[in-house]
Amino acid sequence: MHIGILGTGFGSYHGKIYNMLDQEVEVTIWGRQVQKLEELKSEMGCNITTRLEDILENESIDLVDVCLPSALHREYTIKVLKSGKDALIETPAVLTIEDGEAILDVMKETGQQVYVNMFIRYDQPYIYLHKAHLDQRYGKLKHLSIYRKTPPLWGALGLDSMATSLMIHDLDFITWLLGKPKDMFYKAIESDDHTKAYIDCQLLYDNSLVHLVGHSMAPFGYPFSVGYEAVFDNGMIRYYEDGYEDHQEGALEVFFDGTKETIKLEEVMHCKAVLEQVVLGHKNGDLSRLKLADALVSLELALKMQELI
């Protein structure tokens, strides 16, 4: 499979992952910085170009991985689709519903596909919860508490970007698990300099309640933390992962029928799991967890939070 990559920032990370896959993948990276491209060619043995046409007009390229800022996704993804190729884009897929709908229109027009890197849907603890909900092995899901907490590791993360940049991943999972909620309620607070924020949200469903927390107000030294606690009629699942600078701590635990079971967590690169599925799924058509239309459902919820807070 031949994959084009747009961008030398996060695109270089994706290129290195494609090189790790068992599947044979040829990579061509487009960028504007010649020196950076030459470094990637030397390091990865990939093809490089400063001409976008070399990607769009290359008939051997099956899919284009758009690793550009989200504000550019609409423009470049539409170029890719109109060139007769499918596209993979990062989360958040776009920053407005209008941009997403424009891409969907071109998808219908061209018959091409767009996939979104909703990596959380390929993460073992979240897959475990999703399956438990579907087969009701512990009864019906009644309550889910889910969170994502971080120090300001990537610079400013205030109320103007918290939902779309951080909480969007948990929203991708919640909507995969339960669909679109009947209603939402949320409260938020922001640091005085508007660089850090805390959002506390409740999502209401017919038979379930979800409590979602996202914040960037943790001090440096506190781990990047994700996790959830799921309450069923007859059991509970608890998961947490704390990422420190030099190590990780975490567990996936199930409490059921008077027993506690600890599920072994596999060491998996989230992005690798998605890119591997993209390569395999592009061949057999099984990429249902990565649909752009689904990503727009969670984006709509994130934007609603940011617009009304």
N, C-alpha and C positions, 0 to 999 in steps of 0.2 A: 504494500500500500504506500502511496506517495502522498505526503501531507505537507501543505504549505503553512508556514507560520508568519503572522504579521506582528512584528515587534521584537525587539532584542532585549527588553527588560524581563518581564515575566515569560516572554516567549522563549528565552534561553533556558529557563527552568523546564518548560514543557518539552523543549527539544531534547534535553538530557534524559527526561523520563521516557520519551519515545525510544531512545537508544537502549533503555533498560529492558524493554518488553521482549517477551519470547517471540512475538510476531515480528516478521521482517518489515521494517518501516523505513522508507527513504524520506528525508526531511529537507525542505528548502526554506530558508529563513529570509524574510524581507525586512530591511531596516534602512535608516538614513545615515547611520554612523559607520563609515567604512572600517575604521579601526576595530570597532566592536564586532562587526561582522567577520572580519579576518580572524579575530581571536576565537570566535565561535567555530569557524571552519577548522582552525588548527586543533581546537580542543575536542570537537565532536565529529569531525569528518563530514559535516553536512554541506549542502549546497547553499550559497548565499547570493543575494542580489539587492541592488538599490532601486530596481525598476519594479514597480507593482505589477506591470504587465507580464513580467516573467512568471508571476504566480497565476494571475487571472487567465492568461492565454495559454498556459501549459496544459495540454490535454491529458497528460499523464497524472496530474494532481487530482486526487479523488475528493479531498476535503481540506478546508482552510481553517486553521486554528487562529482565531482573532484575539491576540493577546495585547490589546490596546486599552487605554482608559475607557471606562463605560460610556463617557460622553461621546466617544467616537464609534461606538458599536453600530448604531443605526447606519451611518454613512458607509462604513467599510463592509458590514455584513450584507447590505443591499448590493454593493458592487460584486461581492463574492457570489451571491445568488444569481445575479443577472449574467455572470460569466459561466453559469451552468454547473456550479459546484455547491456542495453542502458546506455548512459552517458550524464550528464550535465556538461558543463565546463564554467568557467568565461571568461569574455572579458578582454584582448585580448585572443582569443581562442588558438592561437599559436603565435610564434614570427617569423616564416618563412613560406612562401608558401609551401616549400618542406615538412615541418612537417604537414601542413594541408592536403596536397595531400596524404601523407602516411596514415593519419587517414581515409580519404575518400576511399582509396583503401581497407582498412580493413573493413570499413562499407559495401562495395559491397561484399566482401568475406564472411562476417558473416551474413549479413542481419540485423544487429543491427543499431540503430540510435544514433546520437550525436546531442545534443541541446546546444546552446550557450546563455549565459545570456545577451542578447541584451535588457537590461531593458528599454532603451529609447523608444522602440517600444510598451511598455505597459504604457507609461506615458501620462496622460490625454491631456496636451497641444499639444503634438506631434501627438497623435491619432486624435485630432480635426483637425489639419492641414492636415494630411494624408487624412481624409475623405473629407475635403473641396476641396482638389486637385482632388480626384477621381470623385466626383459628380459635380465639377465645379460650385458650388453654387455661387461663386463670379467671375466667368469667369475663364480664364486660368491663371495658375501661371506663372508669368513673372520673378520675382526676389525674392530670399530668402537670407537674411542675418542671419547668425546663429553663436553663439559664446559660448565659455566656458572659463572663466577667474578665476584664483585662486592665492592667495598667496602661497608660498612654504610650504604648510601645511604638506606634506608627504615627505619632504626632497628634494633632488636634482631632478629637472625636466627640463633637458636641451634639446637641439636639438636631442640628441641621443635617447630620449624616449618620447618626447612631443607628437608626432603624434600617436604612438601606445598606450600610457598610458592615454592620456587625450582626444585628438581629435577623437580617434577611436569611441567614443560613438556618436558624431554628424555625423561622416561618416556612422555609422550603420543606422542612421535615413535617411540621404540624399540618400543613395543607396536604401533604402526601398521605399522612396518617388519617386525617379526619375531614379533609376538604375545607371549604370556605366556612367560617363561623357565621352564626346567626347575628352576633353582635360583638362589639369590642368595647372595653373600658380601659383607660390607662391614665396613669399619673407620671409626671416626670419632674426632674430637678436638674439644674445645670450649675457648673462651677462659675464663679464670678467672672472668670476670663473667657467663658463660653467654649473652652477647649475640652471639657469633660462633662459627662452626663450620666444620668441614671433613669431608666424607663421601666416602669412596673405595669404590666398589661394583663388583662384577663380576656379570654376568648370564650364565648358561650356557644355550646352545641346542644342539640336536643337532649342527649343523655350523658354529656361529658362537659367538664370544665377544665380549661387550660390556663395555667398561670405562667407567664413568660416574663423573665427579667433579663435585661441587658444593661451593662454599664462599663464605663471606662474610667471609673473613679478610684479604682484600686491603686495603692501606692506602688512605686517600683520596689521589687523584691517579692511582691505578691505574685503567685503564679497566674498564667493565663488559664482560666478555669472554665470547663464546660461540663454539663451533666444534666441528669433528670431524675425524677422520682415518679413512677407511674403506679397508681392505685387502681386495682381491679376489684371485682366483687369478692374474689377468693384468694388474692395474693398481691404482692408488690414487686416491682423491679426497681432497683436503684443503681445508677451509674454515675461515676464522676471521673474526671481526668484533670489533673493539675500539672501544667507544664512549667517547670522551672528552667533556668538558663542551662543547667547541666544535667537534668534528669526529669523523668516524668513519674507521677504516681497516679494510680487509678484502680478502679475495680468495677465489675459488672456483677451485681448480686441479685438473686431471686429468692423471695420469701414466699413459700407456698406449702400448705398442708403441714404446718408445724416444723418445717425444715428450712435451712438456708443453704443455697447452692451458689458457689462462685463460678462464673463462666470465664474460662480462660480467654483473655484478650489477645488477639493476634497482632503482631507488629506490622501494620499496613500503612503505606503512604496513601493518604486519601486521594490525592490528585492522580497518583499512579493507577489506583483502582478505576477511576473514571476514564482516564485516557486509554487504558487497556480495554475497557468496555466499549469505548468509542471505536477503537480499531476493529474489535470483534463484532460489535453490534452493527457497524456500518456495512459489514458483509452479510449478516443474517437478518438485519432489520430490527433487532431487539434493543431499542434505546428509549423505551417508554418512560423511564424515570427522569429523562433529561429534556422533556418537551418544553419549548419556549412558552406555549400557552399556559402550562402549569407554573412556570417561573413568573409569569405576569400576575397570577393570582396572589402569590406571596408578595410580589412587588406592590400590588395595589394596597395590601394591608400595611406594608411598611410606609408607603407614601401617605396613607391616611393618618398614621401616627405623626409623621413629621409635619404635615400640613396643619393639623389641629392642635398640636401641643403648644 
